[in-house]
Amino acid sequence: MKSSLRLSATLTTLAALTLTGCANPEGGGSSGTGSGGQQTASAASGPTCTIEQYGATKVDFKNAVVGFSQSEAEANPFRITETQSITDEAQKLGVKLLKRNANSNLGQQVSDIQGLLAQGANLLVVAPLNSEGLQPALDAARAKHVPVVTIDRKLSSATPCKDYLTFIGSDFVEQGKRAAAQLVKATGGTGKVAILLGATGNNVTTDRTSGFKDYLAAQGKGLTVVAEQTGEFTREKGQSVTEQLLQAHPEITAVYAENDEMALGAVTAISGSGRKPGKDVKVVSVDGTRNAVQGIVDGTINGVVESNPRFGPLAMSTLRDFLSGKGIPNTVTIKDKEYDPGNAAAEVAGAY
């Protein structure tokens, strides 16, 4: 009973914080990068974890040093917005923030986290590069009794309330299903689909793929996947892979890109092939970047499922609640919106 009360209180606190200073948490806002709707917690799961159970050192949050480990270079809108959100929230709260960027190198991310600990970080926010491979860094944090909040990618074999405190992020399987639903609507439920897979080694790619395929399988065989290849979550690779797939499979009539950057690359490739993206070849993707939402307005993209990168408020409030003695659930799932031809023009200004 006590655990249930703590869980309810935590969800209420998380949801309330995301509304602060945000007139419309579902979208809208100013036009600057990273603006628009803040994250809201839609669900939490797993038992709660307290500071005593975790074995963390209790510190005054206002005097804490937060270390942030970013997995990839701020070279795409998601990473730019994610890092900026963490930075802005730390500044707003007056908390000292140390930042490191692993530039897509797993060994570097392990070293970065160990370096943040050596610099005196007593709270950590980590955006994992892969779902495996960070154990040495997690062990180093545990040895120093430093709690770790993971965001945007899950750790597969690590244990919550031991190796890390909680995961905050989207339901990636559901994102895949929602993208499939958009593609069914855009195509009328028939056609040949190419999947631009995300980077290997993380649950985002695995889950977005399984959700998408499971939805199509449940709909019957009207839409069939004829090709899939990794575009590594980059625009350049998304373009080159799409060019290859269109040559090898000229029957392709739809593309599912597991992030917006690959989708934008696919749009360029489709145009280069003499076909019209959004018409001859339907395109759906996941992220919710402004360029992709504008693509819906322009007619080159048919639908986008959001993956909200504005983790700053939820990550910081989670750490603050934890230090105050509240129980934190193992997983906090955020609520993501989606864009289609019916709302893109009205919502594009609030996309990141």
Disulfide bonds with the S-S distance in Angstrom:
Cys49-Cys161 1.96
